[in-house]
Amino acid sequence: MEHIPTIIVVVAAFAAVVALLMALGTLRRALRQRAWRETPAEIVASEVSSRLAPRSGEGPQTQFGRMFKPEVRFVYEIAGQRHESKTHSLFVNESSSDSEAAAVVAHYPVGAKVTAYVDPGNPAAAVLDRSIRWSTLLVMLGVCCVFATVAVVLGLRLR
């Protein structure tokens, strides 16, 4: 039992590092997309999908709710070769409210001519929205800070 606080410190420090690496990796990918080439594309499918997901509780007490996500597929051509992508954005747009997903779907109706951003090193990779969601990155950094604080506070108490 005496090693439990030490284990908690190690786990919290590890979780802080993982959260930081995830945030930095996401930011790096988002910044790389800024250099992706603009290419004409066409929307071929656009709909809101949903799934049942646990919201709270455990075991038989688990409560479920619907999670909604925009599903947007588009086609584009690079060097005479047709490609299809379903990656709307680097950031996942899943929400418990269908209004955000519905807004994305409304913005990309089937048949719409749009601009896709294509990775010049991998033409099969493309997105429609390359904007950075700072709120998502701030949440990731906040999680990092929480775990780091737990590790530091418990580490100082162990001295």
C-alpha positions in Angstrom: 0.0 0.0 0.0 2.9 2.4 0.6 3.8 2.4 -3.1 0.3 3.5 -4.3 1.1 7.3 -4.1 4.3 6.7 -6.1 2.4 4.7 -8.7 -0.2 7.5 -8.9 2.5 10.1 -9.4 4.1 8.0 -12.2 0.7 7.4 -13.9 -0.3 11.1 -13.7 3.1 12.2 -15.1 2.8 9.6 -17.9 -0.8 10.8 -18.7 0.4 14.4 -18.7 3.2 13.6 -21.2 0.7 11.6 -23.4 -1.8 14.5 -23.4 0.9 17.0 -24.3 2.2 14.8 -27.1 -1.3 14.3 -28.5 -1.9 18.1 -28.5 1.4 18.9 -30.1 0.9 16.1 -32.7 -2.5 17.5 -33.6 -1.2 21.0 -33.8 1.7 19.8 -36.0 -0.7 18.0 -38.4 -3.0 21.0 -38.6 -0.1 23.3 -39.4 1.2 20.9 -42.1 -2.2 21.0 -43.7 -1.7 24.8 -44.3 0.8 23.8 -47.1 -1.6 21.3 -48.8 -2.6 22.1 -52.3 -6.0 23.6 -53.2 -7.9 21.4 -55.6 -11.4 21.5 -57.0 -13.7 18.9 -55.5 -17.3 17.8 -55.6 -19.5 16.6 -52.7 -20.9 13.2 -53.5 -22.5 12.4 -50.1 -23.4 14.5 -47.1 -25.5 13.3 -44.1 -25.6 13.2 -40.4 -24.8 9.8 -38.8 -25.5 8.8 -35.2 -24.5 6.2 -32.8 -25.5 5.1 -29.3 -22.8 5.9 -26.8 -22.5 5.7 -23.0 -23.0 9.0 -21.2 -22.7 8.2 -17.5 -22.8 5.5 -14.9 -21.3 2.0 -15.0 -22.7 -1.5 -15.5 -26.5 -1.8 -15.4 -26.6 1.9 -14.3 -25.1 3.1 -17.6 -27.1 5.7 -19.4 -26.8 6.0 -23.2 -27.4 8.8 -25.5 -26.9 9.6 -29.2 -23.7 11.0 -30.6 -24.0 12.8 -34.0 -21.3 13.3 -36.7 -21.3 14.8 -40.2 -20.4 12.3 -42.9 -19.2 14.2 -45.9 -17.6 12.4 -48.9 -16.0 14.2 -51.8 -14.2 13.4 -55.0 -11.3 15.2 -56.6 -8.7 14.6 -59.3 -4.9 14.7 -59.2 -2.8 14.0 -62.2 -5.7 12.4 -64.0 -6.5 10.0 -61.2 -9.8 10.3 -59.3 -9.7 10.2 -55.5 -12.4 10.1 -52.9 -12.1 11.2 -49.3 -14.4 11.3 -46.3 -12.2 13.4 -44.1 -14.0 16.6 -43.6 -11.6 18.0 -41.0 -8.6 16.9 -38.9 -10.8 17.4 -35.8 -13.6 15.0 -35.1 -16.9 16.7 -35.2 -18.9 14.3 -33.0 -21.3 15.9 -30.6 -24.3 15.0 -28.4 -26.2 17.7 -30.3 -27.2 17.1 -33.9 -27.2 20.8 -34.7 -23.4 21.1 -35.2 -23.4 18.0 -37.5 -26.4 19.3 -39.4 -24.7 22.7 -39.9 -21.6 21.0 -41.5 -23.9 18.9 -43.7 -25.9 21.9 -44.8 -22.6 23.7 -45.7 -21.6 20.8 -48.0 -24.7 19.7 -49.9 -24.4 16.9 -52.5 -23.3 18.2 -55.8 -21.6 21.3 -54.4 -18.3 22.3 -56.0 -15.8 23.0 -53.2 -12.1 23.4 -52.5 -10.3 20.4 -51.1 -6.8 20.6 -49.6 -4.7 17.7 -50.8 -1.4 16.5 -49.3 1.2 16.9 -52.1 3.2 13.9 -50.7 0.1 11.7 -50.5 -2.7 12.7 -53.0 -5.1 10.2 -51.4 -5.1 12.4 -48.3 -7.4 15.4 -48.4 -9.6 17.6 -46.2 -12.3 20.2 -46.8 -11.7 22.2 -43.6 -8.1 22.8 -42.5 -8.8 25.3 -39.8 -7.4 24.8 -36.4 -9.8 24.2 -33.5 -8.0 26.0 -30.8 -10.7 25.0 -28.2 -9.9 21.3 -28.8 -6.1 22.0 -28.4 -6.8 24.0 -25.2 -8.8 21.1 -23.7 -5.9 18.7 -24.5 -3.5 21.1 -22.9 -5.8 21.5 -19.9 -5.9 17.8 -19.4 -2.1 17.8 -19.6 -2.0 20.5 -16.9 -4.4 18.6 -14.6 -2.3 15.4 -14.7 1.0 17.4 -14.4 -0.4 19.2 -11.3 -1.5 15.9 -9.7 1.9 14.4 -10.3 3.8 17.5 -8.9 1.5 17.9 -5.8 1.6 14.2 -4.9 5.3 14.0 -5.7 6.0 16.9 -3.3 4.0 15.2 -0.6 6.0 12.1 -0.9 9.2 13.9 0.0 
